[in-house]
């Protein structure tokens, strides 16, 4: 049995018309405040410290996947993705050869279940 929705075409069009969100780096024109913000396209934000106007530089024009999964916080997801793009490469560049060796040994031991006991 099929359920009929009682929504009017106007109500359904209001749900679909969500503002396009973008990731913006904001800098205050007066003080030294700066932040990464997710905001609707074309909006302006005042400085959180001194309430002066800010300049915005768009980093990601359209943040994808913000409304596709209803249980997630879209702002946290977008900021996490931004850091995730550079996280592994930055970590690999910071590790020494010995640290990489130890990490690889631990991964192999975990995968294969073999540990070498060191004799004293």
Secondary structure, DSSP 8 states (H G I E B T S, - for coil): --------HHHHHHHH----EEEEEEEESSSS-EEEEEEETT---B-TTT--BEEEEEEESS-TTTTTSTTS-HHHHHHHHHHHHHHHHHHHHH--HHHHHHHHHHHHHHHH--------
